Amino acid sequence: MTAHQESIIDQFTRQAIPFSKLYAHTNQESLYLLREMASVSDKDTVLDVACGSGIVSCAFAEVASHVTGIDITPAMLEQAQILAQQKNLINLSWQQGDIETLPFPDATFSIVLSRYAFHHFLQPDVVLSEMVRVCRPGGRILIADVALPPDKVNAYDRIEKLRDPSHTRALTLEEFPKLVADANLQNVKLAFYKV
């Protein structure tokens, strides 16, 4: 395990319960926007990469056939299981694992998503390539994360690292489209909401 992975587990073990209750994370309007952007239906199998406390996984499980959440932090996965039980959702499974080498065969899921996690990845391009690999041809990939103008990103990163040392860096508004283009994704849609 790398020092960065240990930092993530340390931080998110501490944050597991408070994280699962933050309005910025549980806001229904933002969850509905994600579901709308992904065009999720009852035929979809979904992978939630770095699923945390399962908030997005559970929102998608209300519609999808099945949702798998993967995260490196056991305490977050415990919160995800509790949330699924509270919502009486049984079409979910949880897996602890490394998101840079997803433990799933190629073309397994029709939707692969990640919310509020890309700013923790040392190699966001590697994670995205893994997301693409496990997504079926014609499937959908959804990334929701902070994106800032270049002149604001350094200040944001300094403040965020004080709050959470596992933060690596926020991508700029220019870097996200380049990341997506480099992954050869087609029919790209973009939407914004404030947190």
WOLIN-V181679 format. One record per pair of residues at least 4 apart in sequence whose ideal C-beta (glycine too) atoms are under 7 Angstrom apart, sorted by the first residue. I is the first residue (numbers start at 1). J is the second residue. D is the distance in Angstrom with one decimal. If there is no record, write none. Layout:
BEGIN
I_J_D / I_J_D
END
This chain:
BEGIN
1_5_4.8 / 1_6_5.8 / 3_7_6.4 / 4_8_6.6 / 4_122_5.7 / 5_9_6.5 / 5_72_6.0 / 6_10_6.2 / 7_11_6.2 / 7_165_5.7 / 7_166_4.4 / 8_12_5.9 / 8_72_5.9 / 8_73_6.5 / 8_120_6.1 / 8_166_4.4 / 9_13_5.9 / 9_72_6.1 / 9_73_5.0 / 10_14_6.8 / 11_15_6.0 / 11_164_5.5 / 11_165_6.5 / 11_166_4.4 / 12_16_6.1 / 12_73_4.2 / 12_75_6.7 / 12_76_5.3 / 13_73_6.0 / 13_75_4.3 / 15_19_4.4 / 16_20_6.7 / 16_53_6.3 / 16_75_3.9 / 16_76_5.1 / 16_79_5.0 / 17_21_7.0 / 17_79_6.6 / 18_22_6.7 / 19_25_6.5 / 19_52_6.3 / 19_53_5.5 / 20_53_3.7 / 20_55_6.8 / 20_79_4.7 / 20_83_6.6 / 22_26_6.6 / 23_27_5.8 / 24_195_4.6 / 25_55_5.4 / 26_55_5.8 / 27_31_6.9 / 28_32_6.1 / 29_33_6.5 / 30_34_6.7 / 30_193_5.4 / 31_35_6.6 / 31_56_6.7 / 31_59_4.1 / 32_36_6.1 / 33_37_6.2 / 33_191_6.3 / 33_193_6.0 / 34_38_6.3 / 34_56_6.5 / 34_115_6.7 / 34_142_6.4 / 34_144_6.0 / 35_40_5.0 / 35_59_6.3 / 35_60_6.4 / 35_63_6.3 / 37_142_5.9 / 37_189_6.2 / 37_191_5.9 / 38_111_5.2 / 38_113_6.4 / 38_140_5.2 / 38_142_4.9 / 39_140_6.6 / 40_44_5.3 / 40_46_6.9 / 40_60_5.6 / 40_63_4.9 / 40_64_5.4 / 40_111_6.1 / 41_63_6.6 / 42_63_6.3 / 42_64_6.8 / 42_65_5.8 / 43_65_6.0 / 44_64_4.4 / 44_65_6.0 / 44_110_4.6 / 44_111_5.2 / 45_64_6.9 / 45_65_5.8 / 45_66_5.0 / 45_109_5.1 / 45_110_5.4 / 46_60_4.9 / 46_64_4.8 / 46_67_4.4 / 46_109_6.2 / 46_111_4.5 / 46_113_6.8 / 47_68_5.2 / 47_70_6.9 / 47_104_7.0 / 47_109_4.3 / 47_112_4.7 / 47_134_6.2 / 48_56_5.5 / 48_57_4.3 / 48_60_7.0 / 48_67_6.3 / 48_69_4.5 / 48_113_5.8 / 49_70_6.1 / 49_99_5.2 / 49_112_6.5 / 49_113_6.9 / 49_114_4.1 / 49_117_6.9 / 49_127_6.9 / 49_131_6.0 / 50_71_5.7 / 50_99_5.5 / 50_114_5.5 / 50_117_3.5 / 51_56_6.8 / 51_57_5.0 / 51_69_3.2 / 51_70_6.2 / 51_71_4.9 / 51_80_6.1 / 52_71_6.0 / 52_76_4.9 / 53_76_5.3 / 53_79_3.9 / 53_80_5.4 / 53_83_6.4 / 54_58_5.3 / 54_69_5.6 / 54_79_6.6 / 54_80_2.7 / 54_83_4.8 / 54_84_6.1 / 55_59_6.6 / 55_83_6.9 / 56_60_6.3 / 56_113_6.8 / 56_115_4.9 / 57_61_6.1 / 57_67_4.9 / 57_69_4.1 / 57_80_6.3 / 57_92_6.0 / 58_83_5.4 / 58_84_5.7 / 58_87_5.4 / 58_89_5.8 / 60_64_5.0 / 60_67_5.1 / 61_67_4.4 / 61_89_4.7 / 61_91_5.3 / 61_92_5.0 / 65_91_6.7 / 66_91_5.0 / 67_91_6.6 / 67_92_5.0 / 68_93_5.1 / 68_95_6.5 / 69_80_5.6 / 69_92_6.7 / 69_94_5.1 / 70_95_4.8 / 70_97_5.1 / 70_99_6.4 / 70_102_7.0 / 71_76_5.0 / 71_77_5.5 / 71_96_6.7 / 72_96_6.6 / 72_97_6.8 / 72_98_6.4 / 73_77_6.9 / 74_78_6.4 / 74_96_5.9 / 75_79_6.8 / 76_80_6.4 / 77_81_6.5 / 77_94_4.9 / 77_96_6.0 / 78_82_6.6 / 79_83_6.3 / 80_84_6.4 / 80_94_5.6 / 81_85_6.4 / 81_94_6.1 / 82_86_6.3 / 83_87_6.3 / 84_89_4.6 / 84_92_5.0 / 97_103_5.2 / 99_127_5.5 / 99_130_6.9 / 100_123_6.5 / 100_126_5.2 / 100_127_6.0 / 100_130_6.5 / 101_130_6.8 / 102_130_4.6 / 102_134_5.3 / 104_108_4.6 / 104_134_4.7 / 106_133_5.6 / 106_134_6.6 / 107_136_4.6 / 107_137_6.6 / 108_134_5.0 / 109_134_5.7 / 109_135_5.8 / 109_136_6.6 / 109_139_6.5 / 110_136_5.3 / 110_139_4.5 / 111_139_6.1 / 111_140_4.9 / 111_142_6.8 / 112_131_4.5 / 112_134_5.9 / 112_135_4.5 / 112_139_6.9 / 112_141_5.2 / 113_142_3.9 / 114_118_6.4 / 114_131_7.0 / 114_143_5.6 / 115_144_4.2 / 116_144_6.7 / 116_145_5.9 / 117_121_6.8 / 117_145_6.8 / 118_124_5.1 / 118_143_6.1 / 118_145_4.2 / 118_171_6.4 / 119_145_5.8 / 119_146_5.7 / 119_167_5.8 / 119_168_6.4 / 119_169_6.6 / 119_170_4.9 / 120_166_5.6 / 120_167_6.3 / 120_168_6.0 / 121_127_5.0 / 121_168_6.4 / 122_168_5.7 / 123_127_6.6 / 124_128_6.1 / 124_171_6.8 / 124_179_6.2 / 125_129_6.3 / 125_179_6.2 / 125_182_6.6 / 126_130_6.6 / 127_131_6.4 / 128_132_6.4 / 128_179_6.1 / 128_183_5.1 / 129_133_6.4 / 129_183_6.4 / 130_134_6.6 / 131_135_6.2 / 131_141_5.5 / 132_141_6.5 / 132_183_5.5 / 135_139_4.2 / 135_141_5.6 / 141_185_6.3 / 145_171_7.0 / 146_170_4.8 / 147_170_7.0 / 147_171_5.8 / 147_172_6.7 / 147_173_5.1 / 147_176_5.1 / 148_152_4.7 / 148_153_4.6 / 148_156_5.6 / 148_170_5.4 / 148_172_6.0 / 148_173_6.6 / 149_172_6.8 / 149_173_5.9 / 150_172_4.8 / 150_174_6.7 / 152_156_5.8 / 153_157_6.1 / 153_170_5.3 / 153_172_5.4 / 154_158_6.6 / 155_159_6.6 / 156_160_5.9 / 156_170_5.4 / 157_161_6.2 / 157_167_7.0 / 157_169_5.1 / 157_170_6.0 / 158_162_7.0 / 159_163_6.8 / 160_164_6.2 / 160_167_4.4 / 161_165_6.0 / 161_167_5.2 / 171_175_4.1 / 171_176_5.2 / 171_179_6.9 / 174_178_6.5 / 175_179_6.0 / 176_180_6.5 / 177_181_6.1 / 178_182_6.1 / 179_183_6.6 / 180_185_5.0 / 180_188_5.6
END
